[in-house]
């Protein structure tokens, strides 16, 4: 019995050893086959499908450096725009101031160059070349409101001409000047002043200080426009 048990154990042990050997051999063969199937040492490596992006700053393939985020420029730009606007407004103001001063000097020189009119006829024929100060002063001394009205009307025509509201000519009528004036309020005041002027100068209607001063207020309103 003992011999049979030993023989049986020997057979079982031998079977286990053979099985283990076969399994190891199979595993080795399978491993070798799998290794050969997945061995790419003899083949050239495939091209990379995804290449690392080039460094934008350097133009090469080196990895990009850590770039610190730039500070926003909006505040700086707004300050620059504000400064530019202020300088522009100051420049425009200076130009306007210079133009006004030059215009004032030109007007003063124009008055200085004008010679004194010696008669009403000369004033009517050469209105843009003479001044009427002496004639007006003399009419005031004489209390001649009719002549004062005529002289002040001529002064008005001169001013309207310089303001380019009309084009003065010695042969034009008061009605023609009314057609040339485009501003509504100015035209209305002018037509009102002309009615009184025509009645007094051409119609010989009587005029006193009160009528003259009332008419002169209309002239002053026109000058202020």
N, CA, C and O of each residue as an XYZ file, in Angstrom:
900
protein
N       0.828     -1.201      0.000
C       0.000      0.000      0.000
C       0.872      1.266      0.000
O       0.611      2.247     -0.696
N       1.908      1.179      0.813
C       2.806      2.335      0.892
C       3.450      2.601     -0.449
O       3.596      3.752     -0.862
N       3.841      1.518     -1.137
C       4.477      1.663     -2.449
C       3.500      2.250     -3.468
O       3.878      3.049     -4.325
N       2.250      1.841     -3.357
C       1.249      2.365     -4.291
C       1.038      3.875     -4.066
O       0.882      4.655     -5.006
N       1.041      4.243     -2.783
C       0.832      5.662     -2.493
C       1.998      6.482     -3.020
O       1.815      7.547     -3.610
N       3.204      5.964     -2.796
C       4.371      6.678     -3.270
C       4.364      6.769     -4.792
O       4.728      7.802     -5.354
N       3.953      5.696     -5.460
C       3.904      5.671     -6.909
C       2.877      6.665     -7.420
O       3.100      7.363     -8.409
N       1.744      6.714     -6.723
C       0.695      7.639     -7.135
C       1.147      9.072     -6.960
O       0.936      9.913     -7.834
N       1.779      9.350     -5.810
C       2.276     10.711     -5.570
C       3.334     11.095     -6.594
O       3.422     12.241     -7.034
N       4.159     10.062     -6.970
C       5.196     10.352     -7.957
C       4.583     10.703     -9.300
O       5.034     11.622     -9.983
N       3.547      9.959     -9.669
C       2.872     10.235    -10.944
C       2.224     11.591    -10.916
O       2.320     12.359    -11.873
N       1.534     11.899     -9.771
C       0.866     13.209     -9.659
C       1.873     14.336     -9.712
O       1.657     15.347    -10.379
N       2.980     14.156     -9.002
C       4.025     15.177     -8.997
C       4.611     15.381    -10.385
O       4.844     16.503    -10.835
N       4.847     14.217    -11.063
C       5.398     14.295    -12.416
C       4.440     15.011    -13.345
O       4.869     15.772    -14.213
N       3.128     14.776    -13.174
C       2.127     15.407    -14.023
C       2.102     16.908    -13.790
O       1.995     17.710    -14.717
N       2.208     17.257    -12.499
C       2.208     18.669    -12.191
C       3.433     19.364    -12.762
O       3.353     20.475    -13.286
N       4.589     18.673    -12.646
C       5.819     19.258    -13.186
C       5.725     19.418    -14.687
O       6.133     20.440    -15.239
N       5.185     18.401    -15.351
C       5.043     18.488    -16.817
C       4.068     19.580    -17.212
O       4.288     20.326    -18.166
N       2.989     19.653    -16.457
C       2.000     20.691    -16.770
C       2.590     22.071    -16.595
O       2.376     22.970    -17.409
N       3.344     22.223    -15.509
C       3.969     23.520    -15.271
C       4.974     23.847    -16.348
O       5.080     24.991    -16.791
N       5.729     22.813    -16.777
C       6.726     23.046    -17.823
C       6.063     23.431    -19.136
O       6.482     24.368    -19.816
N       4.997     22.671    -19.483
C       4.282     22.989    -20.716
C       3.676     24.387    -20.658
O       3.712     25.138    -21.632
N       3.115     24.722    -19.489
C       2.503     26.047    -19.355
C       3.549     27.141    -19.474
O       3.324     28.183    -20.090
N       4.708     26.873    -18.863
C       5.765     27.868    -18.966
C       6.269     28.011    -20.386
O       6.565     29.105    -20.865
N       6.358     26.823    -21.065
C       6.782     26.862    -22.463
C       5.779     27.586    -23.328
O       6.141     28.361    -24.213
N       4.491     27.320    -23.056
C       3.459     28.004    -23.844
C       3.460     29.511    -23.588
O       3.294     30.334    -24.488
N       3.654     29.817    -22.316
C       3.660     31.249    -21.997
C       4.847     31.932    -22.625
O       4.740     33.060    -23.107
N       5.990     31.249    -22.621
C       7.182     31.842    -23.232
C       7.011     32.017    -24.719
O       7.377     33.042    -25.295
N       6.426     30.957    -25.350
C       6.207     31.035    -26.801
C       5.222     32.140    -27.141
O       5.400     32.898    -28.094
N       4.146     32.205    -26.302
C       3.153     33.248    -26.568
C       3.753     34.621    -26.341
O       3.500     35.537    -27.124
N       4.524     34.784    -25.312
C       5.163     36.071    -25.034
C       6.098     36.469    -26.148
O       6.143     37.624    -26.574
N       6.878     35.440    -26.629
C       7.817     35.732    -27.717
C       7.086     36.173    -28.964
O       7.485     37.126    -29.635
N       5.966     35.440    -29.277
C       5.176     35.799    -30.458
C       4.588     37.192    -30.331
O       4.621     37.985    -31.271
N       4.044     37.481    -29.145
C       3.466     38.805    -28.922
C       4.525     39.878    -29.016
O       4.271     40.966    -29.532
N       5.712     39.577    -28.521
C       6.798     40.537    -28.584
C       7.195     40.826    -30.009
O       7.486     41.966    -30.373
N       7.203     39.761    -30.829
C       7.560     39.954    -32.230
C       6.477     40.757    -32.965
O       6.765     41.576    -33.837
N       5.198     40.485    -32.572
C       4.116     41.209    -33.242
C       4.154     42.699    -32.942
O       3.787     43.513    -33.791
N       4.587     43.057    -31.764
C       4.582     44.460    -31.363
C       5.950     45.080    -31.306
O       6.135     46.146    -30.718
N       6.889     44.436    -31.900
C       8.245     44.982    -31.921
C       8.405     45.880    -33.144
O       8.325     45.399    -34.274
N       8.629     47.182    -32.935
C       8.786     48.145    -34.045
C      10.190     48.693    -34.096
O      10.436     49.777    -34.626
N      11.103     47.933    -33.540
C      12.481     48.430    -33.522
C      13.079     48.495    -34.902
O      13.961     49.314    -35.158
N      12.601     47.617    -35.829
C      13.150     47.625    -37.184
C      12.476     48.650    -38.070
O      12.933     48.898    -39.186
N      11.407     49.244    -37.598
C      10.663     50.189    -38.435
C      10.980     51.608    -38.016
O      11.337     51.881    -36.870
N      10.836     52.524    -39.004
C      11.057     53.942    -38.724
C       9.883     54.495    -37.918
O       8.727     54.160    -38.177
N      10.178     55.305    -36.985
C       9.092     55.864    -36.167
C       8.145     56.700    -37.027
O       8.588     57.469    -37.879
N       6.860     56.548    -36.803
C       5.886     57.342    -37.591
C       6.018     58.819    -37.276
O       6.463     59.218    -36.200
N       5.610     59.620    -38.261
C       5.654     61.063    -38.083
C       4.637     61.489    -37.035
O       3.561     60.907    -36.901
N       5.007     62.491    -36.321
C       4.123     62.993    -35.291
C       2.949     63.727    -35.944
O       3.112     64.585    -36.811
N       1.782     63.349    -35.487
C       0.598     63.984    -36.050
C       0.383     65.374    -35.468
O      -0.134     66.283    -36.117
N       0.792     65.493    -34.248
C       0.588     66.779    -33.598
C       1.930     67.342    -33.204
O       2.561     66.885    -32.250
N       2.350     68.323    -33.936
C       3.611     68.975    -33.635
C       3.377     70.099    -32.633
O       2.343     70.764    -32.604
N       4.383     70.255    -31.840
C       4.303     71.323    -30.849
C       4.355     72.662    -31.552
O       5.230     72.889    -32.388
N       3.442     73.545    -31.232
C       3.419     74.854    -31.919
C       4.709     75.604    -31.687
O       5.339     75.535    -30.632
N       5.068     76.330    -32.741
C       6.286     77.125    -32.668
C       6.084     78.298    -31.724
O       4.976     78.794    -31.520
N       7.152     78.695    -31.187
C       7.121     79.866    -30.321
C       6.886     81.108    -31.178
O       7.672     81.417    -32.073
N       5.823     81.794    -30.899
C       5.463     82.944    -31.726
C       6.506     84.032    -31.641
O       6.802     84.699    -32.632
N       7.057     84.210    -30.468
C       8.012     85.299    -30.280
C       9.341     85.012    -30.959
O       9.917     85.902    -31.584
N       9.860     83.732    -30.845
C      11.196     83.433    -31.355
C      11.182     82.831    -32.747
O      12.202     82.846    -33.435
N      10.029     82.294    -33.180
C       9.968     81.697    -34.503
C      10.623     80.331    -34.581
O      10.885     79.865    -35.690
N      10.907     79.653    -33.458
C      11.496     78.319    -33.482
C      10.572     77.344    -32.775
O       9.444     77.676    -32.413
N      11.083     76.121    -32.585
C      10.289     75.060    -31.980
C      10.474     74.974    -30.485
O       9.962     74.047    -29.857
N      11.172     75.887    -29.911
C      11.379     75.846    -28.466
C      10.084     76.158    -27.777
O       9.305     76.973    -28.269
N       9.830     75.531    -26.645
C       8.568     75.779    -25.948
C       8.440     77.239    -25.573
O       9.429     77.883    -25.223
N       7.249     77.759    -25.642
C       7.060     79.192    -25.345
C       7.407     79.512    -23.911
O       7.159     78.744    -22.982
N       7.997     80.690    -23.780
C       8.352     81.156    -22.452
C       7.105     81.702    -21.758
O       6.132     82.109    -22.393
N       7.177     81.694    -20.466
C       6.087     82.264    -19.686
C       6.073     83.773    -19.864
O       7.013     84.458    -19.460
N       5.018     84.289    -20.463
C       4.920     85.714    -20.735
C       3.960     86.325    -19.728
O       2.839     85.854    -19.539
N       4.429     87.377    -19.095
C       3.582     88.054    -18.130
C       2.475     88.808    -18.863
O       2.751     89.443    -19.881
N       1.255     88.758    -18.389
C       0.154     89.478    -19.065
C       0.393     90.964    -19.057
O       0.798     91.545    -18.050
N       0.128     91.583    -20.225
C       0.310     93.025    -20.352
C      -0.790     93.758    -19.613
O      -1.931     93.302    -19.542
N      -0.424     94.895    -19.069
C      -1.397     95.713    -18.373
C      -2.342     96.346    -19.381
O      -1.903     96.737    -20.463
N      -3.604     96.458    -19.064
C      -4.564     97.091    -20.003
C      -4.192     98.523    -20.286
O      -3.756     99.257    -19.399
N      -4.375     98.926    -21.569
C      -3.999    100.257    -21.997
C      -5.189    101.211    -22.058
O      -5.049    102.359    -22.479
N      -6.364    100.730    -21.636
C      -7.558    101.559    -21.769
C      -7.454    102.839    -20.971
O      -7.829    103.907    -21.457
N      -6.946    102.746    -19.746
C      -6.846    103.950    -18.923
C      -5.866    104.943    -19.531
O      -6.118    106.148    -19.538
N      -4.740    104.432    -20.044
C      -3.746    105.327    -20.655
C      -4.299    105.983    -21.895
O      -4.079    107.169    -22.140
N      -5.039    105.179    -22.696
C      -5.607    105.735    -23.922
C      -6.654    106.794    -23.591
O      -6.722    107.828    -24.255
N      -7.478    106.538    -22.559
C      -8.492    107.528    -22.211
C      -7.856    108.831    -21.753
O      -8.350    109.910    -22.081
N      -6.770    108.742    -20.999
C      -6.073    109.956    -20.578
C      -5.482    110.689    -21.770
O      -5.536    111.917    -21.843
N      -4.914    109.930    -22.706
C      -4.346    110.564    -23.896
C      -5.431    111.228    -24.730
O      -5.228    112.331    -25.237
N      -6.570    110.583    -24.879
C      -7.671    111.186    -25.643
C      -8.191    112.440    -24.959
O      -8.510    113.424    -25.626
N      -8.280    112.411    -23.629
C      -8.724    113.589    -22.898
C      -7.762    114.746    -23.087
O      -8.177    115.886    -23.297
N      -6.460    114.443    -23.010
C      -5.459    115.491    -23.197
C      -5.524    116.053    -24.614
O      -5.414    117.262    -24.816
N      -5.704    115.168    -25.591
C      -5.805    115.619    -26.983
C      -7.022    116.515    -27.188
O      -6.942    117.526    -27.885
N      -8.159    116.141    -26.577
C      -9.370    116.950    -26.712
C      -9.182    118.328    -26.097
O      -9.598    119.335    -26.670
N      -8.547    118.366    -24.917
C      -8.322    119.658    -24.255
C      -7.426    120.547    -25.099
O      -7.709    121.732    -25.276
N      -6.336    119.974    -25.623
C      -5.420    120.761    -26.449
C      -6.108    121.249    -27.723
O      -5.868    122.366    -28.182
N      -6.966    120.397    -28.284
C      -7.695    120.797    -29.497
C      -8.633    121.969    -29.212
O      -8.693    122.924    -29.988
N      -9.367    121.894    -28.096
C     -10.277    122.987    -27.741
C      -9.510    124.272    -27.459
O      -9.941    125.357    -27.849
N      -8.373    124.149    -26.779
C      -7.564    125.341    -26.519
C      -7.065    125.958    -27.822
O      -7.062    127.178    -27.987
N      -6.641    125.086    -28.754
C      -6.180    125.596    -30.044
C      -7.274    126.315    -30.802
O      -7.036    127.367    -31.394
N      -8.491    125.746    -30.788
C      -9.618    126.398    -31.467
C      -9.935    127.742    -30.815
O     -10.207    128.731    -31.496
N      -9.894    127.758    -29.458
C     -10.155    129.013    -28.757
C      -9.148    130.097    -29.102
O      -9.505    131.260    -29.291
N      -7.871    129.694    -29.180
C      -6.830    130.667    -29.530
C      -7.041    131.206    -30.942
O      -6.882    132.402    -31.185
N      -7.400    130.319    -31.870
C      -7.620    130.751    -33.259
C      -8.785    131.731    -33.341
O      -8.702    132.748    -34.030
N      -9.883    131.416    -32.625
C     -11.046    132.317    -32.635
C     -10.674    133.670    -32.041
O     -11.067    134.714    -32.561
N      -9.902    133.643    -30.934
C      -9.497    134.892    -30.294
C      -8.653    135.742    -31.236
O      -8.840    136.955    -31.331
N      -7.719    135.089    -31.934
C      -6.859    135.832    -32.861
C      -7.676    136.427    -34.002
O      -7.448    137.565    -34.411
N      -8.630    135.649    -34.514
C      -9.454    136.149    -35.616
C     -10.265    137.367    -35.177
O     -10.376    138.344    -35.917
N     -10.835    137.305    -33.959
C     -11.621    138.437    -33.462
C     -10.757    139.682    -33.298
O     -11.153    140.787    -33.669
N      -9.558    139.478    -32.730
C      -8.668    140.626    -32.554
C      -8.261    141.232    -33.889
O      -8.230    142.453    -34.044
N      -7.946    140.364    -34.857
C      -7.559    140.870    -36.173
C      -8.720    141.591    -36.847
O      -8.534    142.617    -37.502
N      -9.930    141.034    -36.677
C     -11.094    141.681    -37.283
C     -11.325    143.058    -36.675
O     -11.652    144.016    -37.376
N     -11.149    143.141    -35.343
C     -11.298    144.436    -34.678
C     -10.278    145.443    -35.162
O     -10.601    146.612    -35.377
N      -9.032    144.985    -35.337
C      -8.001    145.909    -35.821
C      -8.280    146.354    -37.248
O      -8.066    147.513    -37.604
N      -8.764    145.408    -38.068
C      -9.085    145.774    -39.446
C     -10.216    146.793    -39.495
O     -10.191    147.729    -40.295
N     -11.222    146.596    -38.616
C     -12.329    147.555    -38.582
C     -11.843    148.927    -38.144
O     -12.250    149.951    -38.693
N     -10.953    148.933    -37.131
C     -10.424    150.231    -36.663
C      -9.606    150.920    -37.751
O      -9.713    152.129    -37.957
N      -8.787    150.127    -38.442
C      -7.996    150.718    -39.524
C      -8.891    151.220    -40.646
O      -8.601    152.236    -41.278
N      -9.993    150.493    -40.891
C     -10.911    150.914    -41.947
C     -11.527    152.265    -41.608
O     -11.673    153.135    -42.466
N     -11.894    152.423    -40.299
C     -12.475    153.700    -39.876
C     -11.445    154.811    -39.941
O     -11.740    155.935    -40.347
N     -10.196    154.463    -39.521
C      -9.149    155.477    -39.537
C      -8.838    155.957    -40.954
O      -8.504    157.124    -41.157
N      -8.945    155.066    -41.923
C      -8.618    155.431    -43.293
C      -9.728    156.233    -43.961
O      -9.499    156.923    -44.955
N     -10.958    156.132    -43.394
C     -12.065    156.860    -44.003
C     -11.891    158.359    -43.781
O     -11.496    158.814    -42.708
N     -12.189    159.074    -44.791
C     -12.141    160.540    -44.659
C     -13.520    161.054    -44.276
O     -14.527    160.385    -44.508
N     -13.559    162.206    -43.709
C     -14.830    162.790    -43.258
C     -15.638    163.278    -44.443
O     -15.137    163.980    -45.321
N     -16.911    162.883    -44.444
C     -17.806    163.374    -45.499
C     -18.150    164.834    -45.222
O     -18.446    165.213    -44.088
N     -18.106    165.634    -46.261
C     -18.379    167.074    -46.103
C     -19.817    167.438    -46.426
O     -20.270    168.548    -46.144
N     -20.532    166.486    -47.022
C     -21.931    166.763    -47.369
C     -22.717    165.452    -47.403
O     -22.138    164.367    -47.455
N     -24.033    165.571    -47.372
C     -24.884    164.387    -47.455
C     -24.752    163.724    -48.823
O     -24.785    162.498    -48.930
N     -24.601    164.540    -49.869
C     -24.466    163.977    -51.214
C     -23.204    163.124    -51.329
O     -23.224    162.056    -51.940
N     -22.121    163.594    -50.747
C     -20.878    162.819    -50.774
C     -21.038    161.516    -50.004
O     -20.527    160.478    -50.424
N     -21.742    161.563    -48.885
C     -21.971    160.352    -48.090
C     -22.792    159.334    -48.872
O     -22.523    158.135    -48.803
N     -23.791    159.805    -49.616
C     -24.630    158.885    -50.384
C     -23.882    158.261    -51.558
O     -24.157    157.120    -51.927
N     -22.948    158.989    -52.145
C     -22.224    158.488    -53.311
C     -21.013    157.622    -52.935
O     -20.655    156.703    -53.671
N     -20.381    157.918    -51.785
C     -19.156    157.214    -51.393
C     -19.255    156.704    -49.947
O     -18.374    156.947    -49.123
N     -20.312    156.019    -49.679
C     -20.609    155.617    -48.299
C     -19.501    154.755    -47.694
O     -19.207    154.885    -46.505
N     -18.884    153.882    -48.481
C     -17.872    152.962    -47.949
C     -16.497    153.605    -47.817
O     -15.559    152.981    -47.319
N     -16.378    154.856    -48.265
C     -15.070    155.510    -48.242
C     -15.016    156.719    -47.309
O     -13.967    157.349    -47.168
N     -16.133    157.040    -46.678
C     -16.185    158.229    -45.812
C     -16.844    157.860    -44.489
O     -17.561    156.863    -44.398
N     -16.595    158.672    -43.468
C     -17.323    158.509    -42.209
C     -18.215    159.730    -42.009
O     -17.972    160.802    -42.562
N     -19.258    159.531    -41.199
C     -20.305    160.551    -41.071
C     -20.299    161.216    -39.698
O     -21.255    161.906    -39.344
N     -19.243    161.019    -38.927
C     -19.226    161.529    -37.555
C     -19.426    163.042    -37.503
O     -20.207    163.540    -36.693
N     -18.731    163.760    -38.356
C     -18.827    165.230    -38.327
C     -20.227    165.705    -38.714
O     -20.767    166.633    -38.111
N     -20.810    165.054    -39.730
C     -22.149    165.443    -40.162
C     -23.190    165.142    -39.081
O     -24.110    165.929    -38.861
N     -23.036    163.994    -38.408
C     -23.990    163.633    -37.354
C     -23.878    164.610    -36.178
O     -24.887    165.057    -35.633
N     -22.651    164.930    -35.802
C     -22.461    165.890    -34.687
C     -23.078    167.242    -35.005
O     -23.709    167.860    -34.147
N     -22.898    167.697    -36.224
C     -23.460    168.990    -36.616
C     -24.976    168.941    -36.642
O     -25.621    169.913    -36.248
N     -25.563    167.850    -37.090
C     -27.027    167.722    -37.125
C     -27.602    167.689    -35.715
O     -28.680    168.231    -35.470
N     -26.885    167.053    -34.781
C     -27.333    167.031    -33.388
C     -27.316    168.434    -32.784
O     -28.230    168.821    -32.057
N     -26.268    169.184    -33.095
C     -26.193    170.563    -32.589
C     -27.322    171.428    -33.138
O     -27.867    172.286    -32.444
N     -27.656    171.181    -34.397
C     -28.706    171.973    -35.038
C     -30.108    171.476    -34.670
O     -31.099    172.155    -34.940
N     -30.190    170.297    -34.057
C     -31.507    169.745    -33.740
C     -32.266    169.318    -34.975
O     -33.497    169.312    -34.987
N     -31.527    168.957    -36.025
C     -32.144    168.569    -37.291
C     -32.387    167.045    -37.265
O     -31.554    166.265    -37.725
N     -33.530    166.649    -36.725
C     -33.816    165.220    -36.575
C     -34.050    164.536    -37.920
O     -33.784    163.344    -38.074
N     -34.535    165.280    -38.867
C     -34.740    164.703    -40.201
C     -33.402    164.320    -40.825
O     -33.271    163.226    -41.373
N     -32.411    165.198    -40.751
C     -31.081    164.885    -41.285
C     -30.399    163.797    -40.451
O     -29.701    162.939    -40.991
N     -30.605    163.840    -39.139
C     -30.023    162.804    -38.283
C     -30.577    161.425    -38.642
O     -29.854    160.429    -38.642
N     -31.879    161.391    -38.947
C     -32.483    160.115    -39.357
C     -31.835    159.601    -40.631
O     -31.540    158.411    -40.741
N     -31.612    160.480    -41.587
C     -30.998    160.074    -42.862
C     -29.569    159.579    -42.654
O     -29.176    158.557    -43.216
N     -28.798    160.298    -41.853
C     -27.409    159.904    -41.614
C     -27.309    158.575    -40.858
O     -26.448    157.750    -41.160
N     -28.176    158.376    -39.893
C     -28.162    157.109    -39.149
C     -28.586    155.936    -40.051
O     -28.112    154.811    -39.890
N     -29.470    156.217    -40.984
C     -29.876    155.163    -41.912
C     -28.717    154.781    -42.834
O     -28.528    153.608    -43.155
N     -27.942    155.789    -43.255
C     -26.764    155.486    -44.074
C     -25.730    154.674    -43.289
O     -25.106    153.760    -43.828
N     -25.558    155.019    -42.007
C     -24.647    154.237    -41.160
C     -25.116    152.791    -41.049
O     -24.303    151.868    -41.037
N     -26.414    152.601    -40.969
C     -26.973    151.249    -40.903
C     -26.658    150.467    -42.169
O     -26.264    149.303    -42.099
N     -26.829    151.102    -43.328
C     -26.529    150.421    -44.590
C     -25.063    150.011    -44.672
O     -24.732    148.942    -45.185
N     -24.180    150.886    -44.155
C     -22.762    150.550    -44.164
C     -22.487    149.295    -43.306
O     -21.731    148.409    -43.706
N     -23.114    149.243    -42.132
C     -22.905    148.108    -41.236
C     -23.467    146.814    -41.823
O     -22.850    145.754    -41.712
N     -24.625    146.909    -42.442
C     -25.211    145.718    -43.080
C     -24.333    145.228    -44.230
O     -24.234    144.025    -44.475
N     -23.702    146.159    -44.927
C     -22.792    145.787    -45.999
C     -21.577    145.041    -45.444
O     -21.175    144.019    -46.000
N     -20.995    145.536    -44.364
C     -19.822    144.886    -43.773
C     -20.177    143.521    -43.163
O     -19.335    142.625    -43.103
N     -21.417    143.372    -42.716
C     -21.874    142.082    -42.188
C     -22.310    141.132    -43.293
O     -22.718    140.000    -43.031
N     -22.219    141.612    -44.544
C     -22.582    140.829    -45.729
C     -24.064    140.483    -45.764
O     -24.469    139.505    -46.392
N     -24.875    141.300    -45.078
C     -26.320    141.110    -45.160
C     -26.863    141.698    -46.456
O     -27.876    141.240    -46.984
N     -26.173    142.722    -46.962
C     -26.524    143.354    -48.231
C     -25.233    143.685    -48.981
O     -24.135    143.619    -48.427
N     -25.395    144.040    -50.240
C     -24.298    144.565    -51.047
C     -24.649    146.011    -51.411
O     -25.452    146.276    -52.305
N     -24.012    146.935    -50.679
C     -24.369    148.343    -50.897
C     -23.900    148.843    -52.249
O     -22.775    148.578    -52.672
N     -24.772    149.561    -52.912
C     -24.455    150.269    -54.151
C     -25.211    151.598    -54.124
O     -26.346    151.648    -53.650
N     -24.607    152.662    -54.619
C     -25.269    153.972    -54.535
C     -26.566    154.057    -55.325
O     -27.403    154.917    -55.049
N     -26.740    153.183    -56.294
C     -27.934    153.257    -57.131
C     -29.069    152.357    -56.645
O     -30.162    152.411    -57.209
N     -28.852    151.534    -55.623
C     -29.887    150.610    -55.161
C     -30.928    151.336    -54.312
O     -30.652    152.346    -53.664
N     -32.128    150.778    -54.346
C     -33.226    151.338    -53.545
C     -33.348    150.565    -52.222
O     -32.771    149.490    -52.055
N     -34.104    151.137    -51.307
C     -34.334    150.477    -50.023
C     -35.090    149.160    -50.194
O     -34.883    148.212    -49.436
N     -35.960    149.111    -51.188
C     -36.683    147.865    -51.463
C     -35.759    146.756    -51.937
O     -35.952    145.590    -51.593
N     -34.750    147.120    -52.731
C     -33.788    146.115    -53.191
C     -32.977    145.539    -52.030
O     -32.698    144.340    -51.991
N     -32.609    146.389    -51.101
C     -31.877    145.902    -49.922
C     -32.746    144.954    -49.094
O     -32.252    143.970    -48.544
N     -34.033    145.255    -49.013
C     -34.942    144.389    -48.252
C     -34.996    142.987    -48.852
O     -35.101    141.998    -48.127
N     -34.922    142.909    -50.187
C     -34.927    141.599    -50.841
C     -33.625    140.837    -50.606
O     -33.616    139.606    -50.615
N     -32.528    141.560    -50.395
C     -31.237    140.903    -50.196
C     -31.086    140.318    -48.787
O     -30.373    139.333    -48.600
N     -31.747    140.914    -47.810
C     -31.625    140.436    -46.422
C     -32.338    139.090    -46.282
O     -33.512    138.960    -46.627
N     -31.618    138.100    -45.775
C     -32.165    136.747    -45.651
C     -32.697    136.449    -44.250
O     -33.695    135.740    -44.113
N     -32.054    136.974    -43.209
C     -32.489    136.713    -41.833
C     -33.884    137.301    -41.608
O     -34.129    138.469    -41.910
N     -34.786    136.490    -41.080
C     -36.190    136.903    -40.937
C     -36.348    138.103    -40.006
O     -36.998    139.086    -40.364
N     -35.755    138.026    -38.810
C     -35.911    139.117    -37.845
C     -35.273    140.399    -38.354
O     -35.836    141.484    -38.212
N     -34.092    140.265    -38.949
C     -33.412    141.443    -39.486
C     -34.223    142.080    -40.610
O     -34.321    143.304    -40.697
N     -34.792    141.259    -41.453
C     -35.608    141.781    -42.561
C     -36.832    142.523    -42.030
O     -37.186    143.590    -42.533
N     -37.480    141.950    -41.005
C     -38.671    142.576    -40.442
C     -38.350    143.945    -39.833
O     -39.083    144.909    -40.054
N     -37.261    144.031    -39.070
C     -36.863    145.295    -38.465
C     -36.464    146.316    -39.531
O     -36.770    147.503    -39.417
N     -35.781    145.836    -40.564
C     -35.368    146.743    -41.640
C     -36.586    147.341    -42.348
O     -36.630    148.542    -42.613
N     -37.551    146.511    -42.645
C     -38.747    147.011    -43.323
C     -39.505    148.015    -42.455
O     -40.069    148.986    -42.959
N     -39.511    147.766    -41.145
C     -40.154    148.717    -40.233
C     -39.427    150.059    -40.241
O     -40.054    151.118    -40.267
N     -38.074    149.997    -40.217
C     -37.286    151.235    -40.217
C     -37.450    151.987    -41.533
O     -37.474    153.218    -41.543
N     -37.562    151.261    -42.641
C     -37.685    151.888    -43.953
C     -39.008    152.655    -44.077
O     -39.054    153.715    -44.701
N     -40.071    152.126    -43.490
C     -41.374    152.796    -43.569
C     -41.288    154.197    -42.977
O     -41.746    155.170    -43.577
N     -40.687    154.283    -41.775
C     -40.545    155.600    -41.132
C     -39.607    156.493    -41.924
O     -39.870    157.682    -42.106
N     -38.493    155.903    -42.401
C     -37.525    156.699    -43.159
C     -38.155    157.282    -44.419
O     -38.001    158.471    -44.695
N     -38.854    156.466    -45.174
C     -39.461    156.952    -46.415
C     -40.502    158.044    -46.137
O     -40.578    159.021    -46.881
N     -41.302    157.891    -45.080
C     -42.324    158.886    -44.774
C     -41.704    160.218    -44.372
O     -42.200    161.286    -44.733
N     -40.608    160.134    -43.616
C     -39.981    161.374    -43.137
C     -39.149    162.026    -44.225
O     -39.273    163.225    -44.474
N     -38.284    161.222    -44.888
C     -37.350    161.825    -45.844
C     -37.995    162.148    -47.183
O     -37.827    163.241    -47.724
N     -38.734    161.181    -47.706
C     -39.348    161.414    -49.020
C     -40.751    162.026    -48.895
O     -41.179    162.788    -49.762
N     -41.452    161.693    -47.829
C     -42.820    162.215    -47.668
C     -42.878    163.483    -46.848
O     -43.947    164.066    -46.668
N     -41.719    163.917    -46.344
C     -41.627    165.157    -45.567
C     -42.579    165.161    -44.358
O     -43.134    166.195    -43.986
N     -42.747    163.986    -43.768
C     -43.556    163.932    -42.559
C     -42.775    164.559    -41.407
O     -41.560    164.388    -41.309
N     -43.448    165.255    -40.572
C     -42.785    165.917    -39.441
C     -42.215    164.878    -38.478
O     -42.815    163.827    -38.250
N     -41.059    165.189    -37.924
C     -40.400    164.288    -36.980
C     -39.848    165.110    -35.821
O     -39.283    166.186    -36.016
N     -40.021    164.589    -34.624
C     -39.479    165.243    -33.447
C     -38.533    164.272    -32.723
O     -38.244    163.172    -33.194
N     -38.076    164.729    -31.573
C     -37.101    163.925    -30.824
C     -37.688    162.584    -30.409
O     -37.004    161.562    -30.478
N     -38.945    162.574    -29.979
C     -39.574    161.334    -29.530
C     -39.669    160.311    -30.660
O     -39.349    159.136    -30.475
N     -40.115    160.771    -31.835
C     -40.223    159.855    -32.993
C     -38.845    159.368    -33.412
O     -38.663    158.196    -33.739
N     -37.878    160.276    -33.399
C     -36.519    159.894    -33.801
C     -35.933    158.853    -32.848
O     -35.358    157.862    -33.298
N     -36.070    159.062    -31.550
C     -35.507    158.121    -30.579
C     -36.191    156.761    -30.665
O     -35.544    155.725    -30.508
N     -37.496    156.765    -30.915
C     -38.221    155.495    -31.082
C     -37.726    154.756    -32.326
O     -37.538    153.539    -32.298
N     -37.517    155.487    -33.402
C     -36.991    154.895    -34.639
C     -35.550    154.412    -34.430
O     -35.159    153.365    -34.946
N     -34.763    155.188    -33.668
C     -33.364    154.813    -33.437
C     -33.251    153.517    -32.634
O     -32.271    152.790    -32.792
N     -34.224    153.213    -31.781
C     -34.219    151.947    -31.043
C     -34.333    150.750    -31.992
O     -33.715    149.707    -31.778
N     -35.121    150.923    -33.021
C     -35.220    149.859    -34.040
C     -33.882    149.649    -34.742
O     -33.490    148.515    -35.018
N     -33.188    150.742    -35.029
C     -31.871    150.646    -35.674
C     -30.877    149.936    -34.765
O     -30.089    149.111    -35.226
N     -30.913    150.259    -33.459
C     -29.992    149.625    -32.513
C     -30.268    148.124    -32.387
O     -29.331    147.342    -32.227
N     -31.521    147.716    -32.457
C     -31.842    146.293    -32.425
C     -31.233    145.568    -33.631
O     -30.732    144.450    -33.512
N     -31.287    146.218    -34.776
C     -30.703    145.629    -35.980
C     -29.195    145.502    -35.843
O     -28.613    144.512    -36.285
N     -28.567    146.483    -35.243
C     -27.116    146.446    -35.074
C     -26.669    145.350    -34.120
O     -25.555    144.837    -34.230
N     -27.540    144.992    -33.185
C     -27.204    143.954    -32.206
C     -27.361    142.530    -32.732
O     -26.879    141.584    -32.109
N     -28.023    142.372    -33.858
C     -28.237    141.041    -34.429
C     -26.983    140.513    -35.128
O     -26.994    139.404    -35.662
